[in-house]
Amino acid sequence: KNIINNIKLEKKHYIIAGSYIDNKNAQIMYHKLKKWNYNSELISEENRTRVSYDSFSNKEDALTALYHIRKSNKEAWILSQ
Protein backbone atom coordinates (compact mmCIF):
# COMPACT_ATOMS: atom_id res chain seq x y z
CA LYS A 1 0.00 0.00 0.00
CA ASN A 2 1.13 3.48 -0.77
CA ILE A 3 -0.11 6.06 1.68
CA ILE A 4 0.30 9.72 0.90
CA ASN A 5 -0.05 12.20 3.73
CA ASN A 6 -0.79 15.81 2.98
CA ILE A 7 1.49 17.78 5.23
CA LYS A 8 1.42 21.55 5.20
CA LEU A 9 4.93 22.83 5.70
CA GLU A 10 4.95 26.16 7.48
CA LYS A 11 7.81 28.54 7.70
CA LYS A 12 9.20 28.87 11.19
CA HIS A 13 10.50 32.13 12.59
CA TYR A 14 13.13 31.70 15.29
CA ILE A 15 14.29 34.45 17.65
CA ILE A 16 18.02 33.82 17.83
CA ALA A 17 19.93 34.42 21.06
CA GLY A 18 23.30 33.42 19.64
CA SER A 19 25.16 31.60 16.88
CA TYR A 20 28.08 29.39 17.88
CA ILE A 21 30.86 27.43 16.20
CA ASP A 22 31.65 25.67 19.49
CA ASN A 23 28.72 23.37 20.34
CA LYS A 24 29.65 23.54 24.05
CA ASN A 25 28.87 27.28 24.10
CA ALA A 26 25.57 26.65 22.28
CA GLN A 27 24.62 24.06 24.91
CA ILE A 28 25.41 26.51 27.73
CA MET A 29 23.14 29.18 26.18
CA TYR A 30 20.43 26.60 25.46
CA HIS A 31 20.31 25.44 29.09
CA LYS A 32 20.38 29.03 30.37
CA LEU A 33 17.33 29.91 28.24
CA LYS A 34 15.50 26.74 29.31
CA LYS A 35 16.18 27.67 32.94
CA TRP A 36 14.63 31.09 32.24
CA ASN A 37 11.51 29.29 30.86
CA TYR A 38 12.06 30.00 27.17
CA ASN A 39 11.00 27.40 24.60
CA SER A 40 14.59 27.24 23.35
CA GLU A 41 15.74 25.13 20.41
CA LEU A 42 19.10 24.27 18.85
CA ILE A 43 19.31 24.82 15.09
CA SER A 44 22.34 23.23 13.47
CA GLU A 45 23.56 24.33 10.04
CA GLU A 46 26.90 23.37 8.53
CA ASN A 47 29.51 24.37 11.13
CA ARG A 48 27.26 26.55 13.35
CA THR A 49 24.67 25.96 16.01
CA ARG A 50 22.12 28.69 16.60
CA VAL A 51 20.19 28.91 19.84
CA SER A 52 16.67 30.31 19.79
CA TYR A 53 14.63 31.85 22.55
CA ASP A 54 11.45 30.57 20.89
CA SER A 55 9.92 29.93 17.47
CA PHE A 56 6.71 31.06 15.81
CA SER A 57 4.75 30.14 12.71
CA ASN A 58 3.42 33.71 12.48
CA LYS A 59 6.02 36.38 11.68
CA GLU A 60 4.05 39.13 13.42
CA ASP A 61 4.13 37.14 16.68
CA ALA A 62 7.88 36.66 16.27
CA LEU A 63 8.39 40.40 15.74
CA THR A 64 6.36 41.21 18.86
CA ALA A 65 8.40 38.76 20.94
CA LEU A 66 11.65 40.09 19.45
CA TYR A 67 10.68 43.62 20.49
CA HIS A 68 10.40 42.50 24.13
CA ILE A 69 13.54 40.32 24.06
CA ARG A 70 15.63 43.17 22.65
CA LYS A 71 15.04 45.08 25.87
CA SER A 72 17.53 42.66 27.49
CA ASN A 73 19.45 41.40 24.41
CA LYS A 74 19.96 44.01 21.70
CA GLU A 75 21.77 41.42 19.55
CA ALA A 76 18.74 39.09 19.19
CA TRP A 77 17.46 38.60 15.63
CA ILE A 78 14.96 36.56 13.61
CA LEU A 79 15.86 33.56 11.45
CA SER A 80 13.10 32.49 9.05
CA GLN A 81 13.25 29.01 7.54
One Martini backbone bead per residue (centre of mass of N, CA, C, O) as a GRO file, in nm:
protein
   81
    1LYS     BB    1   0.096   0.037   0.021
    2ASN     BB    2   0.014   0.371  -0.055
    3ILE     BB    3   0.080   0.656   0.149
    4ILE     BB    4  -0.055   0.987   0.150
    5ASN     BB    5   0.049   1.280   0.305
    6ASN     BB    6  -0.079   1.588   0.401
    7ILE     BB    7   0.166   1.841   0.441
    8LYS     BB    8   0.205   2.141   0.601
    9LEU     BB    9   0.449   2.372   0.539
   10GLU     BB   10   0.594   2.585   0.771
   11LYS     BB   11   0.721   2.864   0.857
   12LYS     BB   12   0.989   2.949   1.068
   13HIS     BB   13   1.040   3.172   1.353
   14TYR     BB   14   1.341   3.267   1.498
   15ILE     BB   15   1.481   3.364   1.805
   16ILE     BB   16   1.808   3.473   1.832
   17ALA     BB   17   2.071   3.457   2.073
   18GLY     BB   18   2.285   3.262   1.913
   19SER     BB   19   2.604   3.188   1.739
   20TYR     BB   20   2.791   2.874   1.708
   21ILE     BB   21   3.078   2.676   1.678
   22ASP     BB   22   3.068   2.590   1.972
   23ASN     BB   23   2.865   2.360   2.116
   24LYS     BB   24   2.911   2.422   2.416
   25ASN     BB   25   2.801   2.716   2.405
   26ALA     BB   26   2.520   2.642   2.304
   27GLN     BB   27   2.441   2.467   2.550
   28ILE     BB   28   2.461   2.687   2.762
   29MET     BB   29   2.242   2.873   2.639
   30TYR     BB   30   2.013   2.671   2.629
   31HIS     BB   31   1.999   2.617   2.942
   32LYS     BB   32   1.950   2.907   3.025
   33LEU     BB   33   1.678   2.946   2.873
   34LYS     BB   34   1.528   2.713   3.007
   35LYS     BB   35   1.556   2.827   3.297
   36TRP     BB   36   1.391   3.096   3.183
   37ASN     BB   37   1.137   2.967   3.014
   38TYR     BB   38   1.217   2.894   2.736
   39ASN     BB   39   1.160   2.764   2.393
   40SER     BB   40   1.423   2.626   2.320
   41GLU     BB   41   1.654   2.585   2.037
   42LEU     BB   42   1.844   2.386   1.813
   43ILE     BB   43   2.030   2.505   1.517
   44SER     BB   44   2.175   2.323   1.262
   45GLU     BB   45   2.449   2.451   1.045
   46GLU     BB   46   2.699   2.310   0.949
   47ASN     BB   47   2.928   2.495   1.168
   48ARG     BB   48   2.655   2.577   1.326
   49THR     BB   49   2.486   2.694   1.630
   50ARG     BB   50   2.167   2.784   1.707
   51VAL     BB   51   1.989   2.986   1.952
   52SER     BB   52   1.664   2.989   2.075
   53TYR     BB   53   1.403   3.119   2.243
   54ASP     BB   54   1.194   3.090   1.997
   55SER     BB   55   0.898   2.996   1.800
   56PHE     BB   56   0.717   3.080   1.489
   57SER     BB   57   0.458   3.091   1.239
   58ASN     BB   58   0.427   3.398   1.303
   59LYS     BB   59   0.582   3.690   1.232
   60GLU     BB   60   0.438   3.892   1.420
   61ASP     BB   61   0.496   3.736   1.682
   62ALA     BB   62   0.804   3.747   1.655
   63LEU     BB   63   0.829   4.058   1.658
   64THR     BB   64   0.707   4.102   1.936
   65ALA     BB   65   0.910   3.929   2.093
   66LEU     BB   66   1.165   4.077   2.000
   67TYR     BB   67   1.104   4.348   2.129
   68HIS     BB   68   1.125   4.236   2.425
   69ILE     BB   69   1.408   4.099   2.411
   70ARG     BB   70   1.574   4.365   2.331
   71LYS     BB   71   1.578   4.482   2.623
   72SER     BB   72   1.817   4.248   2.698
   73ASN     BB   73   1.888   4.178   2.370
   74LYS     BB   74   2.019   4.355   2.104
   75GLU     BB   75   2.123   4.086   1.926
   76ALA     BB   76   1.868   3.988   1.848
   77TRP     BB   77   1.710   3.765   1.598
   78ILE     BB   78   1.569   3.660   1.286
   79LEU     BB   79   1.487   3.329   1.170
   80SER     BB   80   1.388   3.210   0.847
   81GLN     BB   81   1.252   2.870   0.728
   0.00000   0.00000   0.00000
